[in-house]
Each structure stands twice: as C-alpha cells, then as structure tokens.
Amino acid sequence: MLNLSATRTVSQAARTNDILHYQADIGDLPSETPIDMLEQCLGEQPEQLGQVMTSPSSMTERRLLLILSSLAIGLLSASELARPLRQDGTSLLDGALFLLYLSLFCWVAFGFLNALAGFCVLAGRRMMPLVPAMELRLPRKRTAVLIPIYNEHVDQIFARVAKMTAMVDDIGAAKLFDFFVLSDSAAKMLPREYAAYRRVKSQTPVPVYYRRRSQNIARKPGNIAEWLRRFGGGYDYMIVLDADSLMSGSAMVRLASAMDRAPGVGLIQSIPTVINAQTLFARWQQFCAAAYGPVAAAGMAWWSGSEATFWGHNAIIRVRAFAESCGLPKLSGREPFGGHVMSHDIVEAALLRRRGWAVHMVTLPEGSHEEFPPTLTDFAIRDRRWCQGNLQHIRLLGVAGLHWVSRLQMLMGASSYIASPLWMMLMLVTLLQPLLFAATPAGPTDSPWLLGLTVALLIGPKLLSLLWLAMDQDRQRELGGLGRVARTMAVEIPLSVLVAPITMLAQTIAVASIMYGQPSGWSPQRRAVDGIPLGNALNDYRWHIATALPFLAGALMGTGGMAWLLPVVVSLLLAPFIVSITSRCDIGEWLARRGIFRTAEDEGFIPMVKDRPQPETRPLTSGPSTHVLV
C-alpha cells in the first residue's frame, strides 16, 4: 500500500542527482534558470497556494444531479434484471449479481447523462466555464512549448515543430514562445534527431532547443520535471504537447492570454481534434471525435468546473504552480502498482487542485490537434498502459487534501477498465445460469422496456450529437452536411457494436495480467501502419476466438438467455478479420471518397486567423478567477 506517512523532501536532492547526468546530455540549450520542484507528501494536508475560489453551490447541485440520476437508473435496471431471482428468496449469489447489474448500468447511465447535459448546454449556448471568445491578443508573459519524444519518426516530429514555429511567427508571437524538444530516445536516434533539429532551428526566428536525456528516469513526468528544475524559472507558462500533437499559433496565444487574465488557474486543458487519419480505424475515431466530441466535452465542462482533469498534452500549465504542487513521489512496492506513477496527468491535475489552483477544460475555436493510433492493436497496447496507470490510482484515493471531485475522477478512470471484467462476468453468469440459479435471471431481451432503455443509454449520446449537428450549421459544413453525417453514422454504429466486445476482452485480459503483476513497460508507439496481415491478427487475437467458443456452444444448445449475447460471440469470433480490415488505408480511403468518415481534419485543415493579434493593453486581473476567457 502507499505509505502516506512519508515525509516531504525538497527537490535539492533530486536536482543534485540530475546534475550528475547533465554532463552526458546532448543538445543545444539556453542558460539555466533553476526552479525547485517539491516531492509531495501525500499523507499530509498541504498549504493552499492558488487564488481560486471554491466552486459555486450550483456546481455541487449539477454533480449530485448527475450522480443520483445515474444511481436511480442503475437501481431501476438492476431491480428488473434481478426480479426473477427473488421468487425463491435471496442468497449471497443473488446479491452479488444485483451489484454487478447495478455497477454496469450506473456506468452506462453516467455516460448518457453526461452527453445529455452537454447537449442541453450547447443547445442553450451556455458552454461553461467559457464565455464568448474575446478578441485575440498577445499574452504578456513567456511560454515554453515542451515536446517530449521517445523513439519517434524523426522527420514527422520536426515537420510538426517547423509548422508550429511558423504559425507562431506568422501570428507575431515569436518572442513570447520558446520550443523545447525533450528526447528520451535511444542513443542511436541522436544523429538523426539532432540533424533534423538543426535544420528547423536554422529556418525559424522562434527559439527552438533540443536535449536528449542520457537516463530516462520516470519516463515522461521525469522528463518534464528535469526541464522544470533546470529551466522552469525562466518561464511563466508551459504548453505540454505529445509527439503527435499539433497546435496552431492562435491556439497557443489564446491559452497563454487566458492564463494572463486568470491568475487563479493552474492548468487549462484544451480538447484536441484528431488529424492525419489514414487507416479505416483511425478515420473512424477521427469522425467520432469531430461528431460526438463537442457534446461529450460540453457535458464534462458542465459538471467538472474548476476541478477538471488533465490528459497530459495539448494543455497550458502555470509553471510555478506545477513545480510547487506536482512533484510525484515513487510509490512503495514493485510495478505494476508500485514504482513511478503512471497516468500521471490525472494525478497532477488533482494535486494542482489540492493546492488551490483551478483546473479548467475548454474547447478552443480552432487549432488544437492530435493523432490517433492507426489500428485496434496499437490502441490496445496504449490502452493497456493507461489501464495500469488508472488501476494504480486506486492506491491514491486516500491522498490527504484531494477535492472529492478529483477522487471521483480517479475512481471513474479505474472503473472504466474494471467495467470490462464485470461485463465478462455477466456473460459467464448467463452461460452458467442453469448451474448457478434455481430461477433464471432476466436478460435485457426478457423485458422490452429494459431493452429499449439499454439501447437508448448506449446509442443515445450519438443521437444527441446528431441532433446538435442539425442545429449547428458551421459544424455540419465541416463534416460535409447532415446527410453525410447520417450516412456515416449508419456505418459507424454497427462498427462500434462489432468492436466493443473486442475492446472489452482486451481490457479484461489487461486487468487480469496487471492484477497478476505484469507491468506494461514502455515501448514506442507506431504512428503509421497500412494493414495487419490476417495471420498476425489471428495470432494476436487467438484468445478472443477461444473465449467465444463456449458461448457459441451455449447459444447453439439453447442455454438460458444466450440469445442477447450472440452479437458479442460473433464479434469475438471475427476479431482477427475486423482488426485486419480496419487497419487498412485503402479501405479507409475508399470510404472517404464516398463521404464516409470524412471530416475537415481529413483535409489537413488548420484554421488560421486573418488578423495578427494586438498586444494586451488592459491590466491583468488581480483577484481570484474561476472563469477562463479564450
């Protein structure tokens, strides 16, 4: 377990240890401007550093409404499913099954209600915590743009750096932003990375720096922490990007200007769109982000308020707030539950809020982008790493001083992966019900109204997004018109039904292996793939086929309520074929030519402002602020 009685240690020891390795680092760097980064004591209530006011009572009412409504839907659904079990009395097994039903339906209901809230916010033109966008103005303080990389495609990385610096220069902000490429790549990558860096540096007036660490201590958070201890004192803000991130100059200016105006805000997380999708799988995810993302994001902003989360990239952070609040200790014990904190971004947002800083999530008018894994297999590899980090967060729920919403978000993150084994348990109960129960538990197909409710909860967020698109003419044009969106959804929804069981079993296997003590490790991500051979897919997804066989046998033998599991069985049996087909670029392109899974981002569209921003002439806000103006 986490040792919550550990004493706080200041960063001097860590900095001294870092200095031992700096001599071996290679790169071009500015003069050092050190800043202390405290390792946080998680067992003691820290002092408040931020100026943020507490969330208004209306925010508490929103959260309670969402939670209690989810619980009510869960209780209603679980009671209906468990009704036959009460005919011969109740047992411990009956109670466990009821809790299983309750957990699953509460989780699905929460997702639907979040989308419903987002739709109501957008329909009412009340995107909270945002107010209408102000005139674009240059910030008054300096920002570092940090791009941590690990064995990435060199040309692609530095092409994005060149594009971003060009956009920053075009908007007239070259003197306000410095770019740092922070490499954790293997030594063999150094010559190509350094040569590409020198080419970019020679072609832009925006300061660009490069450093390769000789020792990859603590992965990405260690990379950021090392930069902070050496150079953080020279900057007011830092924009953290991933290797596949792309952010326009206007987006960076808006974020930095917002931080100028809101001194109580420690972090602003933008919601990126997906770009550069080539395979069918990536194009599908790109469409989902463009079509369904605004409703989901509006819902999250509606109830998260100043206690939003952090996704680790495409966000701006107040440097001193982060340094004073977010020094992550190494957890006791071995991986996967001990060692360095994984999924560190969620924890860092919680620690910022613990110190009194506001954390906001915003939708920018334009210019915040990322890429998506090209195949289901690549997504599963990344998802397993996230799974380990989110399960590790269960240890951190007892950290002293966390806001209750921060604890809720960490619990939700863990629950999103625990839900998959729960669905698997429900399938096993259905298969074994003649042996386990005197009375047969109900399935969704046994109750017409419950079947309708289940379908509504699952596809309701997508239908709400379609309804919102019918009201938003600008978004319609970006997606090619409402007719094209409807045609794409007619393909997307069945595809989602097919892929969901594949993801469920992959997450179940991931949870089981993590509980068994197998860490995920740290491997480079593939950014571009064109097809997975069927033989490879058959080998990778053999457990999906093996899992489907007993359920198929149960269905053929007419066991209990197996009928409602038939789509799941079909999906698992076809998993290798689905993975192989969705990994192909030619099929994605064929569909795109017919208007399916085609978005504005598919054209590489990055909106640019027509006018250069003006210098800020108003005095900065001096008091607390819980609203961000972007």
C-alpha positions, -999 to +999 in steps of 0.1 A: +000+000+000+010+036-004+030+050+025+010+081+034+032+089+063+063+096+042+079+129+048+083+156+022+117+160+006+126+192-013+139+190-048+176+198-039+185+161-036+167+153-069+183+182-086+218+171-073+211+137-087+200+152-120+232+172-123+252+140-122+236+131-155+235+165-172+271+163-184+262+133-206+231+151-221+235+163-257+218+192-272+216+230-276+200+246-246+196+282-231+212+293-199+197+275-169+171+292-148+165+267-120+133+263-100+127+239-071+102+211-076+089+197-044+082+160-040+047+160-025+039+144+009+007+126+001-002+119+037-005+155+049-028+183+041-007+209+021-010+246+023-031+264-002-011+283-029-036+292-055-061+321-055-090+302-069-124+305-052-144+274-043-169+261-069-203+277-066-231+257-050-247+253-084-218+231-094-224+208-064-260+206-074-251+196-110-227+169-098-253+155-074-279+155-101-257+136-124-246+110-097-281+105-082-297+102-116-272+076-127-278+057-094-316+058-099-313+044-135-289+018-123-312+007-094-343+006-117-325-016-143-308-039-118-341-045-100-357-055-132-329-079-142-328-094-107-366-097-103-368-135-112-341-142-085-364-131-057-391-157-065-373-183-043-358-159-018-324-142-020-289-155-014-254-141-014-250-150-050-282-132-059-269-101-041-236-102-059-254-105-092-276-075-083-245-054-075-230-065-108-261-053-127-261-021-107-225-012-114-227-018-151-260+002-156-248+031-134-217+034-156-236+034-189-262+058-174-235+082-164-221+084-199-256+091-213-264+117-188-231+135-194-240+137-231-275+149-223-261+177-201-236+186-229-264+187-254-285+210-232-255+233-226-248+236-263-284+240-273-287+268-247-255+284-259-241+282-224-207+265-227-194+265-191-170+276-178-164+296-210-178+329-220-179+342-256-144+343-271-126+377-268-105+394-294-073+376-300-045+394-281-008+386-275+000+374-240+022+394-217+043+366-203+066+340-217+056+304-225+078+273-231+063+247-255+076+213-244+076+183-268+087+151-251+096+124-276+106+087-273+120+069-304+096+087-327+096+091-365+122+119-367+110+136-399+074+137-387+083+152-353+104+180-367+080+187-395+054+194-368+078+216-349+086+236-381+049+241-388+041+252-353+070+276-351+060+291-385+024+296-372+037+313-340+059+336-361+031+344-385+009+355-357+036+378-344+045+359-312+080+347-320+095+364-289+069+350-265+073+313-271+103+290-269+102+254-281+119+226-264+122+191-280+129+169-250+142+135-262+142+102-242+151+083-274+178+057-277+213+068-284+211+055-320+184+081-327+206+110-317+223+118-350+191+120-370+172+139-343+200+164-339+204+169-376+166+175-381+166+199-351+194+219-366+176+222-399+144+235-382+164+259-359+181+275-389+148+282-407+128+299-379+131+331-358+113+313-330+138+299-304+140+261-306+161+239-283+169+202-282+180+179-254+184+141-252+185+127-217+212+101-210+189+083-185+152+081-189+143+085-152+105+083-145+095+084-182+075+115-194+069+131-160+106+127-152+114+143-185+092+173-177+104+175-141+141+176-153+133+205-176+115+224-148+144+220-124+168+234-150+148+259-170+114+264-153+124+297-136+126+315-169+090+309-180+056+317-166+037+290-185+044+258-203+024+242-231+029+204-229+024+185-262+027+149-272+049+137-300+018+135-323+003+169-311-001+199-334-012+233-321-017+265-341-002+298-331-036+313-324-044+284-301-012+289-281-018+327-279-053+322-267-042+298-240-014+320-228-036+351-228-062+332-208-036+324-182-026+361-180-062+370-172-069+343-147-041+341-120-060+315-100-059+290-128-031+264-127-040+244-159-062+247-190-068+215-209-078+220-245-099+194-263-079+183-294-094+171-326-079+141-345-059+147-376-038+127-402-060+096-400-053+071-428-065+037-418-102+028-415-098+025-377-082+060-374-106+076-397-135+062-377-120+076-345-114+109-362-151+111-372-162+102-337-140+130-322-154+155-346-191+145-345-195+133-309-167+151-291-184+185-287-214+171-268-193+150-245-168+178-239-196+203-231-210+177-206-177+173-189-171+211-186-207+215-172-200+194-141-162+195-137-159+233-134-127+242-117-120+206-109-114+194-145-088+168-154-055+168-174-048+145-204-011+150-204-009+170-237-024+200-255-026+219-223-011+250-208+002+250-172+013+277-148+050+267-142+054+276-106+021+262-096+031+229-112+065+229-096+052+236-062+023+211-064+031+182-087+063+166-077+053+129-079+068+105-053+079+070-062+053+046-048+063+018-025+064-017-038+070-031-073+053-025-106+025-026-117+011-010-086+043+005-072+071+024-087+067+056-107+031+070-110+016+061-144-013+080-159+004+108-141-017+136-158-049+128-138-029+128-106-011+161-114-045+178-120-057+165-087-025+178-069-029+212-085-065+214-073-053+202-039-031+232-036-059+256-045-053+260-082-082+258-107-081+233-135-103+240-165-112+221-196-120+242-227-129+239-264-108+263-284-122+279-315-095+262-336-060+248-337-056+220-311-049+186-327-035+151-321-032+119-339-048+085-330-033+050-330-038+036-365-051+001-356-070-017-329-038-035-319-019-002-314-048+012-295-049-018-272-011-015-265-016+021-254-048+013-236-031-014-215-006+012-203-034+035-194-052+006-177-022+000-154-020+037-145-057+040-138-058+009-116-027+022-098-048+053-089-069+032-066-039+035-042-041+072-044-077+077-035-067+083+002-042+111-006-048+139+020-064+171+008-078+160-025-110+176-037-138+150-038-143+155-075-106+147-081-112+114-062-143+108-082-124+113-115-096+089-104-123+063-094-141+068-127-108+062-145-102+029-127-139+020-131-137+024-169-114-006-170-130-026-143-163-024-162-149-048-189-142-077-165-177-070-150-193-074-185-173-106-188-186-119-155-221-111-167-215-132-198-202-161-177-233-158-154-255-161-185-236-191-197-236-209-163-270-198-150-286-233-151-260-245-127-259-214-105-295-204-101-328-221-094-346-193-111-332-179-143-320-143-142-336-120-166-317-107-196-323-074-214-343-092-241-368-106-215-381-071-207-390-049-237-388-016-219-354-025-203-341-035-238-352-001-251-336+017-221-303-002-227-302+007-264-311+044-256-283+046-230-258+031-254-265+050-286-283+080-271-251+101-269-246+096-306-282+105-314-279+136-292-248+146-312-267+142-345-295+164-331-269+190-321-253+189-355-287+196-370-287+228-350-251+238-357-247+248-394-209+255-391-202+221-377-224+205-404-204+221-432-171+209-416-185+173-417-199+176-452-236+182-444-262+164-422-269+138-449-233+127-450-231+126-412-262+104-411-248+080-437-215+078-418-234+071-385-252+042-403-218+026-408-202+038-375-229+025-351-227-012-364-189-009-364-190+002-328-212-027-319-187-051-336-156-036-320-169-031-284-166-068-274-131-069-288-121-040-267-139-054-237-120-087-238-087-069-245-092-047-214-103-078-193-070-096-203-051-064-194-067-061-160-061-098-153-024-095-163-019-064-142-035-080-112-011-109-118+018-085-115+028-079-152+037-043-159+031-028-193+066-015-198+074+015-221+075+009-258+075+034-287+041+040-304+035+032-340+021+063-357+016+049-392+006+014-403-010+001-435-026-032-428-021-060-403-017-094-421-045-118-412-020-144-399-006-119-374-041-108-364-051-145-359-022-150-336-028-117-316-065-124-311-065-161-306-078-156-271-108-138-284-117-168-306-111-192-277-133-172-254-161-171-280-163-208-285-180-219-252-205-190-256-212-202-291-218-237-279-242-224-252-261-204-278-264-235-301-276-256-272-302-231-263-288-224-228-308-198-208-307-163-221-278-167-246-297-150-274-287-115-263-250-125-263-250-136-299-236-103-313-208-105-287-200-140-298-199-131-335-177-101-327-151-122-308-151-149-335-145-123-362-120-103-342-089-111-363-108-102-395-122-070-381-087-059-368-071-067-402-097-049-423-099-018-401-061-015-402-060-009-440-056+025-456-071+016-489-105+008-473-104+040-453-096+060-485-124+042-504-149+051-478-136+087-476-141+092-513-177+083-508-181+107-479-179+082-451-157+090-421-147+123-438-141+154-417-125+189-421-094+174-403-092+148-430-081+176-454-054+187-430-075+218-423-060+240-396-079+273-393-057+304-393-066+338-380-067+365-407-055+393-384-025+395-362-034+398-325-028+430-308-006+435-277-026+433-244-032+468-231-055+461-202-041+454-167-041+418-157-068+406-134-055+409-098-082+389-080-093+353-079-109+339-111-128+308-118-136+316-154-113+313-184-116+336-214-103+321-246 
